[in-house]
């Protein structure tokens, strides 16, 4: 006579669901998300311009739009509005990649040696371009910058413009160029050197308001310096600091020119 065991079989231990590892966007993924982030930044900035145009109550035409874009107040507010737009787009891209926002963008500290090296290198680079501008008989400060700062002085919003240029522009552009674009492209077939060059070209193109090959070349070389320091230190905070320092120096120089303390 057989005995049937009616004891229920033990249930297997449930395994936790497999999680996908974090990833880094390579060449095309970085490029496409970069375009999205740039579009978000542009939308944030254009929203301010549109608001100022509509608020004026005048008939909308090209002249009114140009006037709004050249206003120091409008420029300051549009730069500030671009920051949260870029951060949101980059956060989304990095979230989809299942990665850490701060780690992906290189938002980590660095040594005082790197800070000192970067500061000295930036001063030497700016000095070299200033000498070259004098030799070639060119203005060291673009006309666009002179008009924007002068307009902000008239409007009484110079302090907002200084904050926007030193903090807002530096953080926005560095998070996009040296943070996101460099990170993805450096881990693609471009490798770090190719990523430095391409991210610097993109960053230069973002300064289209200058319309000047001489100034474009100056911006490009500065981008290469920032790219190298990003590679050397692994820190985007370092390039944000240097970018802010450069913008602050440029703003002070523009103010001194407008006051007649130094020549253009």
C-alpha positions in Angstrom: 0.0 0.0 0.0 1.6 3.3 -1.1 1.4 6.4 0.9 0.9 9.6 -0.9 2.6 12.7 0.6 0.1 15.5 0.6 2.5 18.0 2.1 2.6 21.1 -0.2 5.9 21.6 -2.0 7.9 24.5 -0.7 7.5 27.6 -2.8 10.8 28.8 -4.4 12.2 32.0 -3.0 11.1 34.8 -5.2 14.0 36.6 -6.9 13.9 40.4 -7.1 13.2 41.7 -10.5 16.3 42.3 -12.6 17.3 45.9 -12.8 19.0 47.3 -15.9 22.4 48.8 -15.2 23.0 52.6 -15.6 24.2 53.7 -19.0 25.9 56.6 -20.7 24.5 58.1 -23.9 27.1 57.7 -26.7 27.5 59.8 -29.8 24.0 60.0 -31.3 22.2 59.8 -28.0 24.2 62.6 -26.6 23.7 64.7 -29.8 20.0 64.2 -29.8 19.5 64.9 -26.1 21.8 67.9 -26.5 19.6 69.3 -29.3 16.6 68.8 -27.0 18.4 70.6 -24.1 19.4 73.5 -26.4 15.8 73.7 -27.7 14.5 73.8 -24.1 17.0 76.6 -23.3 16.0 78.6 -26.4 12.3 78.2 -25.5 12.9 79.5 -22.0 14.8 82.5 -23.4 12.4 83.2 -26.2 9.5 83.2 -23.7 11.1 86.2 -21.9 11.6 88.0 -25.2 8.0 87.3 -26.3 6.7 88.6 -22.9 8.7 91.8 -23.2 7.5 92.4 -26.8 3.9 91.8 -25.9 4.2 93.9 -22.7 5.5 96.9 -24.6 2.0 97.3 -26.2 3.6 98.4 -29.5 2.9 97.0 -32.9 5.0 93.9 -33.3 7.7 94.2 -36.0 11.3 93.2 -36.5 12.6 96.5 -35.0 10.7 95.9 -31.8 12.0 92.3 -31.5 15.6 93.5 -32.1 15.1 96.2 -29.5 13.9 93.6 -27.0 16.7 91.2 -27.7 19.3 94.0 -27.2 17.8 95.1 -23.9 20.0 94.4 -20.9 17.0 93.5 -18.8 15.6 91.1 -21.3 19.0 89.4 -21.9 19.5 89.0 -18.1 16.0 87.4 -17.6 16.3 85.2 -20.6 19.6 83.8 -19.5 18.2 83.1 -16.1 15.2 81.4 -17.6 17.4 79.2 -19.7 19.0 77.5 -16.7 15.9 75.6 -15.3 15.0 74.6 -18.8 18.4 73.0 -19.5 18.5 71.4 -16.1 15.1 69.8 -16.7 16.0 68.5 -20.1 19.3 67.1 -18.8 17.7 65.6 -15.8 15.2 63.8 -18.0 18.0 62.4 -20.3 20.0 61.2 -17.3 17.0 59.8 -15.6 16.2 57.7 -18.7 19.8 56.5 -18.7 19.2 55.4 -15.0 22.2 57.4 -13.8 23.0 59.9 -11.2 22.6 63.5 -12.2 25.6 64.8 -10.3 27.9 61.9 -11.2 26.9 62.0 -14.9 27.6 65.7 -15.2 30.8 65.6 -13.2 29.4 67.8 -10.4 32.2 67.0 -8.0 34.9 69.0 -6.3 38.5 69.1 -7.3 41.9 70.0 -5.9 43.2 73.5 -5.2 46.1 72.6 -7.6 43.5 72.3 -10.5 41.8 75.5 -9.4 45.1 77.4 -9.4 46.2 75.8 -12.7 42.9 76.7 -14.4 42.9 80.2 -13.1 46.4 80.9 -14.3 45.8 79.3 -17.6 42.6 81.3 -18.2 44.4 84.6 -17.3 47.2 83.8 -19.7 44.8 82.9 -22.5 42.7 86.0 -22.0 45.9 88.1 -21.9 47.2 86.6 -25.1 43.9 87.4 -26.9 43.9 90.9 -25.5 47.4 91.5 -26.9 46.4 90.1 -30.2 43.3 92.3 -30.4 45.5 95.4 -29.8 48.0 94.3 -32.4 45.2 93.8 -35.0 43.5 97.0 -34.0 40.3 95.3 -32.9 37.9 96.0 -30.0 38.5 93.7 -27.1 34.9 93.9 -26.1 32.1 93.1 -28.7 29.6 95.8 -29.5 26.8 93.6 -28.5 28.2 93.4 -25.0 28.6 97.2 -24.8 25.0 97.7 -25.8 23.6 95.2 -23.4 25.5 96.5 -20.4 24.7 100.1 -21.3 21.0 99.2 -21.6 21.0 97.5 -18.2 22.6 100.6 -16.6 19.8 102.7 -18.0 17.1 100.3 -16.8 18.7 100.0 -13.3 19.0 96.2 -13.7 22.8 96.0 -14.0 23.0 93.8 -10.9 20.6 91.3 -12.4 22.6 91.2 -15.6 25.8 90.6 -13.6 24.2 87.6 -11.8 22.8 86.3 -15.0 26.1 86.4 -16.9 28.4 85.2 -14.1 26.2 82.6 -12.6 23.3 81.8 -14.9 25.2 81.6 -18.2 28.2 79.9 -16.7 26.1 77.1 -15.1 23.8 76.6 -18.0 26.4 76.4 -20.7 28.9 74.3 -18.7 26.2 71.8 -17.7 25.4 71.3 -21.3 28.8 71.6 -23.0 31.4 70.3 -20.5 28.9 68.3 -18.4 26.5 66.5 -20.7 28.1 66.7 -24.2 31.6 66.0 -23.1 30.6 63.1 -20.9 28.7 61.2 -23.6 31.0 62.0 -26.5 34.2 61.2 -24.5 32.9 57.6 -24.0 32.0 57.2 -27.7 34.3 56.7 -30.7 35.4 60.4 -30.3 37.2 59.7 -27.1 38.2 62.6 -24.8 40.2 64.6 -27.4 37.4 64.5 -30.0 34.8 65.3 -27.3 36.9 68.4 -26.2 36.9 69.6 -29.8 33.3 68.9 -30.7 31.9 70.2 -27.5 34.0 73.4 -27.9 32.6 73.9 -31.4 29.0 73.5 -30.1 29.7 76.0 -27.3 31.2 78.4 -29.8 28.1 78.1 -32.0 26.0 79.0 -29.0 27.7 82.5 -29.0 26.3 83.4 -32.5 25.4 86.9 -31.2 29.0 88.0 -31.7 29.0 87.5 -35.6 32.8 87.7 -35.6 35.3 85.1 -36.6 37.9 86.6 -34.4 35.7 86.3 -31.3 34.5 82.9 -32.4 38.1 81.7 -32.4 38.7 83.2 -29.0 35.6 81.4 -27.6 36.7 78.2 -29.2 40.2 78.2 -27.7 38.6 78.9 -24.3 36.3 76.0 -24.8 39.4 73.8 -25.5 41.0 74.9 -22.3 37.8 74.2 -20.3 37.5 70.8 -22.0 41.0 69.9 -21.1 40.5 70.9 -17.5 37.2 68.9 -17.4 39.2 65.9 -18.6 42.1 66.5 -16.2 40.0 67.1 -13.1 36.8 65.2 -13.8 35.0 68.3 -12.4 32.4 70.5 -14.1 32.3 72.7 -11.1 35.9 73.8 -12.0 34.8 74.9 -15.5 31.7 76.6 -14.1 34.0 78.6 -11.8 36.4 79.5 -14.6 33.5 80.4 -17.0 31.9 82.6 -14.3 35.3 84.3 -13.6 35.7 85.0 -17.3 32.2 86.5 -17.7 32.7 88.6 -14.6 36.0 90.0 -15.9 34.4 90.7 -19.3 31.5 92.5 -17.6 33.8 94.6 -15.4 35.9 95.4 -18.5 32.8 96.5 -20.4 31.8 98.8 -17.5 35.2 100.4 -17.4 35.1 101.0 -21.1 31.6 102.7 -20.8 33.0 104.9 -18.0 35.9 105.9 -20.1 38.5 104.4 -17.7 40.0 102.2 -20.4 39.9 102.2 -24.2 37.7 99.7 -26.1 
